[in-house]
Amino acid sequence: MNKIVLNIGLLAFFLSIIFFSQKGLPIEQVILKSFAIFVILTTLLGILVLLFLRAINKTSQKKSENLANIGRK
């Protein structure tokens, strides 16, 4: 899952390099802005993935507890 998040971040990084270079900005600003987008997007996607996985784990744990309780009766 982390590999997917990193690949999406890298895609955004290179697309933002293309976008900012088309605006005619100096190369330093292009790289700095693109790196900032990469860091922010990768961090946010990582947090979303963690929350999503925790929600899935919580749901599956509740289902397994319900099945265990049904089996005990």
Secondary structure by P-SEA (a helix, b strand, c coil): caaaaaaaaaaaaaaaaaaaaaacccaaaaaaaaaaaaaaaaaaaaaaaaaaaaaaaaaaaaaaaaaaaaaac
